[in-house]
Amino acid sequence: MIISQEIKELIDQAPMVPIATVSTGGEPHLIVVGKVKGVRENDTLAFGVYKMEKTKQNIEANGLMQVVIAVREGGPKGYRLTGKAFVDGGVVLFKAEQSEKLL
């Protein structure tokens, strides 16, 4: 399991969630979303799609994505999740393949 109980708790507390994708030319694209829409089975996070045109293009091209979950309350804590994403209608589904503790 990549998304531990601690990460799930941080997801609930995180005020905003940065997500990064990369174009086929290697250009990074970073955005911030308000919240994770849901934590699903198999280490999968769901994000609602609001605009995200460049993000969707990058995901459709190669699926590469990183997500940072970080909070300051109770002392700084954070994780970087790396994995693959795909767009399913109005939702981006991100399957975490690796987690790295940041703080």
C-alpha positions in Angstrom: 0.0 0.0 0.0 1.4 3.4 -1.1 -1.2 5.7 0.4 -0.9 5.0 4.1 -3.4 6.0 6.8 -1.1 9.0 7.7 -1.2 10.2 4.1 -5.0 9.8 4.0 -5.3 11.9 7.2 -3.0 14.6 5.6 -5.2 14.5 2.4 -8.2 15.4 4.6 -6.3 18.3 6.2 -4.5 19.7 3.2 -5.9 23.2 2.3 -4.7 22.9 -1.3 -3.0 20.2 -3.3 -0.3 20.9 -6.0 -0.2 18.5 -8.9 2.4 18.4 -11.6 2.3 16.9 -15.1 4.9 17.0 -17.9 4.5 17.5 -21.6 5.9 15.1 -24.2 8.6 17.7 -24.8 9.6 17.5 -21.1 8.0 20.8 -20.0 6.6 20.6 -16.4 3.2 22.0 -15.7 2.2 22.7 -12.1 -1.3 23.6 -10.9 -3.0 23.8 -7.5 -6.4 22.1 -6.8 -8.6 22.8 -3.8 -9.0 19.3 -2.5 -8.8 15.6 -3.4 -12.3 14.6 -4.4 -11.8 11.1 -3.0 -9.4 8.3 -2.0 -10.3 5.2 -3.9 -9.1 1.6 -3.8 -5.7 0.6 -5.1 -3.9 3.8 -4.0 -6.0 5.9 -6.4 -6.9 9.6 -5.8 -9.7 11.3 -7.6 -9.6 15.0 -8.6 -12.5 17.0 -10.1 -11.7 18.6 -13.4 -12.2 22.3 -13.6 -10.6 23.7 -16.7 -7.2 21.9 -16.5 -6.8 22.0 -20.3 -2.9 21.7 -20.3 -3.0 19.2 -17.4 -5.5 17.0 -19.3 -3.4 17.2 -22.5 -0.3 16.1 -20.6 -2.1 13.2 -18.9 -3.6 12.0 -22.2 -0.1 12.2 -23.8 1.9 10.2 -21.2 0.0 9.9 -17.9 2.9 11.1 -15.8 1.8 13.0 -12.6 3.0 14.0 -9.2 0.9 15.1 -6.2 2.1 16.9 -3.1 0.2 16.5 0.1 1.4 18.9 2.9 0.1 20.6 6.0 1.5 22.9 8.6 -0.9 22.3 11.5 0.6 20.2 14.3 4.1 20.7 12.7 4.9 20.5 9.0 4.3 17.1 7.3 4.2 16.2 3.7 4.6 13.6 1.0 5.2 13.6 -2.7 3.3 10.9 -4.6 4.4 9.8 -8.0 2.4 7.7 -10.4 0.2 7.6 -13.5 -3.1 9.4 -14.2 -5.9 9.2 -16.7 -9.0 11.4 -17.4 -12.3 9.7 -16.9 -15.1 12.2 -17.9 -15.0 15.0 -15.3 -12.5 13.3 -13.1 -8.7 12.8 -13.1 -7.8 9.5 -11.5 -4.3 9.2 -10.2 -2.7 5.9 -9.2 0.1 6.4 -6.8 3.1 4.1 -7.5 5.6 5.7 -5.1 5.5 8.0 -2.0 8.3 10.0 -0.6 8.2 11.7 2.8 9.2 15.4 2.4 8.7 16.9 5.9 
